[in-house]
Amino acid sequence: MNIIDIRNIFKIYEIGDVKVHALNDVSLRIDKNEYVAIMGPSGSGKSTLMNLLGCLDTPTSGVYNFTGENVGEMDDNDLAEIRNREIGFIFQTFNLLARSDALHNVELPLIYAGVSASERKERARKALIDVGLEDRVYHKPNELSGGQRQRVAVARALVTRPSIILADEPTGNLDSKTGREIMALFNEIHGQGNTVIVVTHEEDIARHAMRVVRLLDGKIEIDEPVTNRIVPEPVA
Amino acid sequence: MDIGETFRMAFSSLRANKLRAILTILGVAVGIFSITLIMTIITALQSSIESGVSALSKNTFQIQKYPAINMGGPGSRAKYRNRPDITLEDYERLDELLTSAKYIGAEEWQFGEQVQYEGDETNPDVSVAGITAEAQNTNDWIVEEGRPINEGDVDRANPVCVLGADVKDNLFPPHINPIGLTVKVSGRPLQVIGYYEKQGDMFGQSRDNFVAIPIGQYHRMFGVHRRSVNITVQSFGDEDYDEVIDEARGHMRTIRKVEPWDEDDFEIFSNESMLEEMNEITGGVEIGAMVVGFIALLAAGVGIMNIMLVSVTERTREIGVRKAIGAKKRNILTQFLSEAVALCLLGGAIGIALGVGLGNFAGSLLNAQAAAPFGWIVGGLLICVAVGVFFGAYPAYKAANLDPIEALRYE
């Protein structure tokens, strides 16, 4: 079954009298446990597509079925709920709450999901252990390195056991070595059966995925399997 | 998310901006402080008045030229001053006419006098009361030793006096019995015929620092002119009290030839009417305090709104993240509202603590009993919540309605 089933989607912004077709008749299907890279130069509609995939926005026209539900008909509250339940976001700038420790940051989606305090602490701790941060649970973001912060963000994305992990330039703010570590972590997550979508403009990052979707001027230009895939060494 | 969680988060985000939070809180604290301070003082005074009762003895009222508490503006004093004095003759007529009363006494007071005995003297703060015999009954002055001033003393204006407990204690050592000795009151030698039991303090003032003398003797010492007699009347019981007041008023109008269409040219007051007047004054002060407090709270509320708007702008990205990971509008709304309410409650709590503390300190200077205006404490906290919700609503609404995409992109 397709987790993501996008059919003939348009996203049109009106800037003054000019209509900008950010997405122009895009169709895309992504199955469970795929590992997809979405690529494209700036202005290609990459961000718009990511916002739609992440249920942060709804299309102007077309159908977006997400795990069988029609996102286009959802209101803000439904979208918030589906984001909470089904989508794990990972951002370029990590976007952790600066004043909260790692544990609380990871707990946050569970708070909004209404999980009890004891259960969510346990799950958040487990998620931090899974990304190798068992000794950084009570550190605040400014006490962590960039790679560690992104690991906290990964833990936060995974803690709700979402249907997809949606990462936007996840290594953009990291040096190349740390970036490789994070990509190794993604590989591991994918290996555990998760569906991973990475939005990037770097070929090297995209080559970690198994399928690459290239956008240009609001249309899907190429959608093909990755042939020369980089399989990172698992990080000890 | 339960309410405890919400407030824990609210307080932790306030801690992140301590100075800003404190400055914002200050406004609320001042508003609530001014209300609780005044209310605490008033509550303390009222509880003292009501429990300490009273200026007058039980079932007693007083007829005077001037009201007990003058509430009028400038010029009202002139209205009372131009009334004819109440004379001893007025009193004697009333004494004859008002047969339903148990006791009717007349008294006049001279303040700041001195009593001497041989080489010793009191401070010049002794009150001298010129009285008729029954004034001792209406005032509940009970002779501890010796005898009271009697009708004969009053009729003949005898040069005798009965000492208040403080005067006796101040002037004579415990082993000397003053009865039969001659003291000088305001320079005039008078024979001590007795002394009264101690009555205690009221509003921090002793009620025993006085000397009672026959009213005729008083007139010889201090003159008759431009003096008005106070008449005190005691009824037999509670049941006939109001009736006796009405009768006394009627007789006084007759005696003083007040035309039926004119208002009384004298004042009748009782403990109840004094309490009422006191309450009128405190009611005015209460309204004043409320107005001041509300203006302060209004200003504080605008401050809170301002700071919350700044906070929403600063934390746009945080709001974006929260929304991305599943916060609903309601969650964000609650978060910012509860921060505003937490600010207000914190300020309110500080204001209340200071207000009750300082109010009771001020009350203690007036010898009032310690009190806490519970209604106003609860009310004050509720007002804080209301201010927080009211002024926090717009910033919270703004935060809740941010577009998550825009908010995430915000630098």
Interface residues (C-beta under 8 A of the other chain):
Chain A: N51 G54 L56 D57 D76 N77 A80 E81 R83 N84 R85 F89 F91 N95 L96 L97 R99 S100 L108 P109 I111 Y112 A113 G114 A117 R156 T160
Chain B: M1 E5 S12 S13 A16 R317 E318 G320 V321 R322 K323 A324 I325 G326 A327 K328 K329 R330 N331 P404 I405 L408
